[in-house]
Amino acid sequence: KAFLRIVQDQLVKHHPGTRLLAEGYRDVRRLYPEIHLDDFLHDHFITRIATRILMDNYVEMRVPKDGFVGVVCQDMRPLKIVQEIAGELRSLT
């Protein structure tokens, strides 16, 4: 339980990190337009997303919820989701 609390605390603590990083990046681009951080930020966000998924899954595995195993919805159908979103986008154009 102690480790679970540590993970939960880290999720809360690092939640505003993406917004802060975006604000800092905007400021750097404005002050130093010759600096390009795209590759660094790409790697950073890929790592951050993967870590977040692992941490969320660890927490959710300890709180059983019908139809889910951790963060994974057992009845999720990606094709159905894509078709629904495509229909919504078609109605906008």
Disulfide bonds with the S-S distance in Angstrom:
none
